[in-house]
């Protein structure tokens, strides 16, 4: 779907009060167009509706006229530089930035992440880096895996029990 059409759908979703759907569409657009500052600004506005200053700061982090309290909330939530780099969802070279300020911000975050990992990283190779700070939710993921395994064992035991009952 084209950028213009999706933005029209976002506007329609917001007008109809479908804020979560508008947020989801904008997140998809930002991943497809990471260098588009208007999309990031719109996404920040939606997170302000939710009352989430950290996420609003995440999406305005590359703006000169950002709100300091939102930037501080973002930097606190993503205190690890590698997680912060991932959270910005930038792709490609810093030189693709539309202003020197954005390029400087991106370079500072990348440099901090490289220092934290002890090796140079780029915006495109960060996903391949291992050994960085664990992402939030890893405990829940582990718990989900254990729960699924237990369900599979219970299901297999019921099936075997039923199968054995056929021959009794």
BANU-956958 format. One record per residue: x, y, z of N, C-alpha, C, O in turn. Coordinates in steps of 0.1 Angstrom, whole numbers, padded with zeros to 4 digits, always signed. Each point is the difference from the previous one (the first is absolute). Layout:
BEGIN
XYZXYZXYZXYZ/...
//
This chain:
BEGIN
+0008-0012+0000-0008+0012+0000+0009+0012+0000+0010+0001+0007/-0013+0009-0015+0008+0012-0001-0001+0009+0013-0009-0001+0008/+0019+0009-0007+0002+0008+0012-0012+0010+0001-0006+0001+0011/+0002+0005-0021-0011+0010+0000-0013-0007+0004-0008+0005+0008/+0005-0017-0014-0012-0007+0004+0000-0005+0014-0011+0001+0007/+0022-0005-0002+0001-0005+0014-0002+0012+0009-0007-0001+0011/+0013+0013-0014-0002+0011+0009-0015+0005+0000-0005+0004+0010/-0002-0006-0021-0014+0004-0001-0008-0010+0009-0009+0004+0007/+0013-0017-0007-0006-0009+0009+0003+0003+0015-0009-0002+0008/+0021+0006-0005+0003+0004+0013-0009+0012+0005-0005+0000+0011/+0004+0010-0020-0009+0011+0003-0014-0005+0003-0007+0005+0009/+0002-0014-0018-0014-0005+0002-0001-0008+0013-0010+0001+0007/+0020-0009-0004+0000-0007+0013-0001+0009+0012-0007-0002+0009/+0015+0013-0010+0000+0009+0011-0013+0007+0002-0005+0003+0011/-0001+0001-0023-0013+0007+0000-0011-0009+0006-0009+0005+0006/+0011-0018-0008-0010-0010+0004+0003-0005+0014-0007-0008+0006/+0018+0013+0000+0003-0004+0014+0008-0013+0001+0001-0006+0010/+0004+0001-0022+0007-0013+0000+0015+0003+0002+0008-0003-0010/-0004+0008+0021+0013+0004+0003+0010-0012-0001+0011+0002-0006/-0014-0014+0012+0010-0011-0001+0003-0004-0015+0011-0003-0003/-0022+0003-0005+0002-0003-0014+0009+0011-0007+0008-0004-0009/-0011+0016+0012+0008+0011-0006+0015-0002+0004+0009+0002-0008/-0007-0005+0021+0014-0002+0005+0006-0011-0007+0012+0001-0004/-0019-0012+0002+0006-0012-0007+0004+0004-0014+0010-0004-0005/-0019+0011-0002+0003+0004-0014+0013+0009+0000+0008-0002-0009/-0008+0011+0018+0012+0009+0000+0013-0007+0003+0010+0003-0005/-0011-0013+0014+0012-0008+0003+0005-0007-0012+0012-0001-0003/-0021-0004-0005+0003-0007-0012+0007+0010-0010+0009-0003-0007/-0015+0015+0006+0006+0010-0009+0013+0004+0004+0009+0002-0008/-0006+0000+0021+0013+0004+0005+0010-0011-0003+0012+0003-0003/-0016-0016+0004+0010-0010-0003+0003-0001-0015+0011-0003-0004/-0021+0007-0004+0002+0001-0015+0007+0013-0004+0008-0001-0010/-0010+0011+0017+0005+0013-0004+0007+0006+0013-0005+0010+0005/+0016-0016-0001+0007+0005+0013+0005+0014-0001+0003+0006+0011/-0001+0000-0023+0006+0013-0001-0010+0011-0001+0003+0012-0002/-0016-0016+0003-0011+0010-0002-0004+0006+0013-0006-0006+0009/+0011+0019-0006-0003+0006+0013-0014+0003+0003-0004-0001+0012/-0005+0003-0022-0014+0002+0003-0007-0012+0006-0008+0001+0009/+0012-0013-0014-0006-0012+0006+0004-0002+0014-0008-0003+0008/+0021+0006-0005+0004-0001+0014-0007+0010+0009-0004-0004+0011/+0002+0016-0016-0007+0010+0008-0015-0004+0002-0005+0002+0011/-0001-0008-0021-0014-0004+0002-0001-0012+0010-0009+0000+0008/+0019-0008-0009+0000-0012+0010+0002+0006+0014-0006-0005+0010/+0014+0015-0008+0002+0006+0013-0013+0006+0005-0003-0001+0012/-0004+0008-0021-0013+0006+0004-0010-0011+0005-0007+0003+0009/+0007-0014-0016-0009-0011+0005+0005-0005+0014-0009-0003+0008/+0022+0001-0006+0004-0004+0013-0003+0011+0011-0002-0004+0012/+0001+0016-0016-0004+0011+0010-0014-0002+0003-0004+0002+0012/-0005-0007-0021-0014-0003+0003+0000-0011+0011-0009+0000+0008/+0018-0009-0009+0000-0011+0009+0006+0004+0014+0000-0007+0010/+0006+0019-0010+0007+0004+0012+0013-0007+0003+0004-0002+0011/+0003-0002-0022+0013-0007+0001+0011+0009-0005+0004+0000-0012/+0002+0008+0021+0011+0009-0004+0012-0007-0005+0007+0006-0008/-0004-0017+0013+0012-0007-0004-0001-0004-0015+0010+0002-0008/-0021-0007+0004-0002-0004-0015-0001+0013-0008+0005+0000-0012/-0011+0010+0017-0001+0013-0007+0014+0005-0002+0004+0005-0011/+0005-0006+0021+0014+0004-0001+0008-0008-0009+0009+0004-0007/-0013-0017+0006+0007-0009-0009-0002+0005-0015+0009+0000-0007/-0021+0004+0004-0003+0003-0014+0003+0015-0003+0000+0004-0012/+0003+0004+0022+0005+0014-0003+0014+0002+0004+0005+0011+0000/+0002-0022+0003+0014+0001+0004+0009+0006-0010+0010+0006+0003/-0014-0007-0016+0008+0005-0010-0004+0014-0005+0004+0005-0011/-0012+0002+0019-0006+0013-0003+0007+0010+0009+0003-0002+0011/+0000+0014-0017+0006+0011+0008-0010+0006+0010+0004+0004+0010/-0017-0004-0014-0010+0007+0009-0007-0011+0008-0012+0002+0003/+0019-0012+0001-0006-0010+0009-0002+0005+0014+0007+0010+0004/-0015-0017+0004-0002+0004+0014+0010-0007+0009+0001-0012-0001/+0006+0020+0009+0011-0006+0009-0006-0011+0009+0007-0010+0002/-0019+0012+0003-0005-0010+0010-0003-0013-0008+0002-0011+0006/-0006+0011-0018-0002-0012-0008+0013-0007-0003+0001-0012+0000/+0009+0020-0004+0013-0005-0003+0006-0007+0013+0006-0011-0001/-0007+0017+0012+0005-0006+0013-0008-0013+0003+0007-0009+0004/-0020+0009-0007-0007-0012+0003+0004-0011-0010+0001-0012+0004/+0002+0015-0016+0004-0010-0010+0014-0005+0004+0002-0012+0000/+0007+0021+0004+0014-0004+0003+0000-0008+0013+0008-0009+0002/-0018+0011+0007-0001-0008+0012-0005-0014-0003+0005-0010+0005/-0015+0009-0013-0006-0013-0004+0010-0008-0008+0001-0012+0002/+0006+0018-0011+0010-0006-0008+0014+0004+0004+0007+0006-0008/-0004-0009+0021+0013+0005+0005+0012-0007-0006+0011+0006-0001/-0013-0018-0004+0011-0007-0007+0001+0006-0014-0010+0000-0007/+0022+0004+0003+0002+0006-0013-0004-0009-0012-0004+0005-0010/+0006-0018+0012-0003-0009-0011-0016-0001-0002-0005+0000-0011/-0002-0001+0022-0014+0000+0000-0005+0013-0006-0010+0001-0007/+0016+0010+0011-0004+0013-0005+0002+0001-0015-0008+0005-0007/+0019-0010+0002+0003+0000-0014-0011-0009-0007-0005+0005-0011/+0002-0016+0016-0011-0008-0006-0013+0007+0000-0008-0001-0010/+0005+0008+0021-0013+0006+0002-0002+0011-0011-0011+0003-0004/+0022+0004+0000-0002+0011-0009-0004-0005-0014-0005+0008-0008/+0007-0021+0005-0004-0006-0013+0005+0007-0012-0007+0001-0010/+0019+0004+0010+0006+0006-0011+0006-0011-0009+0004-0010+0005/-0004+0013-0018+0007-0010-0009+0009+0008-0010-0003+0012-0003/+0014-0018-0001+0009+0006-0009+0010+0009+0006+0003-0001+0012/+0002+0010-0020+0011+0009+0005-0006+0012+0007-0011+0005-0003/+0019+0000+0012-0003+0013+0007-0001+0011-0010-0007+0010+0003/+0015-0011-0013+0000+0011-0010-0013+0002-0008-0002+0010-0006/-0007-0020+0008-0013+0001-0007-0010+0009+0009-0011+0003-0005/+0016+0002+0016-0008+0008+0009-0003+0013-0008+0008+0005-0008/-0019+0001+0012-0004+0013-0007+0005+0012+0006-0002+0011-0004/+0010-0012+0015+0006+0012+0006+0013-0004+0008+0002-0012+0004/+0007+0021-0002+0012-0003+0007-0003-0004+0015+0007-0008+0006/-0018+0014+0000-0003-0004+0013-0004-0015+0001+0005-0007+0009/-0013+0002-0018-0004-0014+0000+0013-0009-0002+0001-0010+0007/+0007+0014-0016+0013-0007-0003+0008-0001+0013+0006-0010+0003/-0005+0021+0004+0008+0001+0012-0006-0009+0011+0007-0007+0007/-0020+0007-0006-0007-0009+0010+0002-0014-0003+0003-0008+0009/-0004+0004-0021+0001-0014-0005+0015-0004+0003+0002-0011+0005/+0007+0019-0008+0014-0003+0002+0003-0002+0015+0008-0009+0003/-0013+0017+0005+0002-0001+0015-0006-0013+0005+0007-0006+0008/-0019+0002-0012-0006-0012+0004+0008-0012-0005+0003-0009+0008/+0001+0009-0020+0008-0011-0006+0014-0001+0007+0004-0011+0003/+0002+0022+0000+0013+0000+0006-0001-0006+0015+0008-0008+0004/-0019+0012+0003-0002-0006+0013-0003-0015+0000+0005-0007+0008/-0012+0003-0018-0003-0014-0001+0012-0008-0004+0003-0011+0005/+0005+0016-0014+0013-0006-0003+0009-0001+0012+0007-0011+0002/-0006+0021+0006+0008+0000+0012-0005-0010+0010+0008-0008+0006/-0021+0007-0005-0006-0010+0010+0002-0014-0005+0002-0009+0009/-0002+0006-0021+0003-0013-0006+0014-0004-0001+0004-0011-0002/+0005+0022+0002+0014-0003-0002+0004-0003-0015+0010-0005-0003/-0019+0008-0006+0002-0002-0014-0008+0010-0008-0011+0004+0004/+0016+0000-0016-0008+0010-0008-0013-0007-0005+0000-0011-0005/-0010+0019+0005-0013-0004-0006-0005+0010-0009+0004+0012+0001/-0013-0016-0010-0006+0010-0009-0015-0002+0002-0005-0009+0007/-0003+0018-0013-0015-0001+0002-0005-0013-0007-0011-0005+0004/+0018+0000-0014-0005-0012-0007+0006-0013+0006-0006-0010-0002/+0017+0011+0009+0006-0013+0006-0004-0002+0014+0004-0010+0006/-0011+0020+0000-0003-0002+0015-0008-0012+0002+0002-0006+0011/-0011+0002-0019-0009-0011+0002+0009-0013+0001-0005-0010+0005/+0016+0010-0011+0009-0012+0000+0009-0001+0012+0006-0011+0002/-0006+0021+0006+0009+0000+0012-0006-0008+0011-0012+0000+0003/+0021-0009+0003-0005-0008+0011+0007+0005+0013+0011+0006+0000/-0017-0010+0011+0006+0003+0013-0003+0014+0006+0006+0004+0010/-0015+0003-0016-0004+0013+0005-0011-0002+0011-0003-0011+0003/-0002+0022+0002-0010-0001+0011-0012-0007-0005-0005+0002-0011/+0000-0011+0020-0012-0007-0004-0012+0009-0002-0002+0010+0007/-0007-0013-0017-0012+0008-0002-0010-0003+0011+0000-0011+0006/-0008+0021-0003-0010-0001+0010-0010-0011-0004-0003-0002-0012/-0002-0006+0021-0009-0010-0003+0006-0014-0002-0008-0010-0003/+0021+0008+0005+0006-0013-0002-0005-0010+0010-0001-0012-0003/-0002+0017+0016-0005-0009+0010-0014-0005-0004-0003-0012+0001/-0005+0021-0007-0014-0004-0004+0001-0010-0012-0008-0009-0001/+0018+0011-0008+0002-0009-0011+0004-0014+0005-0006-0010-0005/+0015+0010+0015+0004-0013+0006-0012-0007+0007-0002-0012-0002/-0006+0020+0009-0011-0006+0006-0010-0005-0010-0006-0011+0003/+0004+0017-0014-0009-0004-0010+0004-0014-0006-0008-0008-0003/+0021+0007+0001+0006-0012-0006-0002-0012+0010-0004-0011-0004/+0006+0014+0017-0002-0011+0010-0014-0004+0000-0004-0012+0001/-0005+0022-0001-0015-0003+0000-0004-0008-0012-0008-0009+0002/+0013+0012-0013-0003-0007-0012+0005-0015+0001-0007-0009-0005/+0019+0008+0010+0005-0014+0001-0008-0008+0010-0002-0012-0003/-0002+0018+0014-0009-0007+0010-0013-0004-0006-0005-0011+0002/-0001+0020-0010-0012-0003-0007+0001-0012-0010-0008-0009-0001/+0020+0009-0006+0002-0011-0009+0002-0013+0007-0005-0011-0005/+0011+0011+0017+0002-0012+0008-0013-0005+0005-0003-0012-0001/-0005+0021+0006-0014-0004+0005-0008-0006-0012-0007-0010+0002/+0007+0017-0013-0008-0005-0011+0005-0014-0005-0008-0009-0002/+0021+0007+0002+0006-0013-0004-0005-0011+0011-0003-0011-0004/+0004+0015+0017-0004-0010+0010-0015-0004-0001-0003-0011+0001/-0005+0021-0004-0015-0003-0002-0002-0009-0012-0008-0009+0000/+0015+0012-0011-0001-0008-0012+0005-0014+0002-0007-0010-0004/+0018+0008+0011+0005-0014+0003-0010-0007+0009-0002-0012-0002/-0003+0019+0012-0009-0006+0009-0013-0005-0007-0005-0011+0002/+0000+0020-0011-0012-0004-0008+0003-0012-0009-0008-0008-0002/+0020+0008-0004+0004-0010-0009+0001-0014+0007-0005-0010-0005/+0011+0010+0017+0001-0012+0008-0014-0005+0005-0002-0012+0001/-0007+0021+0001-0014-0003+0004-0007-0008-0011-0009-0008+0003/+0013+0010-0015-0006-0007-0011+0002-0015+0001-0008-0008-0005/+0019+0004+0010+0004-0014+0001-0003-0007+0013+0004-0011+0002/-0010+0018+0007-0003-0006+0013-0014-0006+0000-0004-0005+0010/
//
